[in-house]
């Protein structure tokens, strides 16, 4: 009498577990990357707001900005941001160029966000 057994062999079970583990590890990695991307975008957004605030402050002053470098800090989103404005002349005597760079740490080499604007002589 021949009895047929039903069920999975050990090799089939191991292959299934391997495929499941591979898929789950890819899912965990993708979730981690999404969290990192979200954090980066949040920082970049706050830095952008800081830069725009600095340009708006220069515009509101209605004074012709002097060439050179100006720096300071601003609290935004529960963090302190360090900004620097480099004001330079342009080919037109009626325009000045303002390059605003924003860093999360004062000693950072690279800015999180950089904004360039042009201010017209009042």
PyMOL commands that set and color helices and strands:
alter all, ss='L'
color gray80, all
select helices_A, chain A and resi 10-61
alter helices_A, ss='H'
color red, helices_A
select strands_A, chain A and resi 68-76+79-89+95-103+113-120
alter strands_A, ss='S'
color yellow, strands_A
deselect
rebuild
show_as cartoon
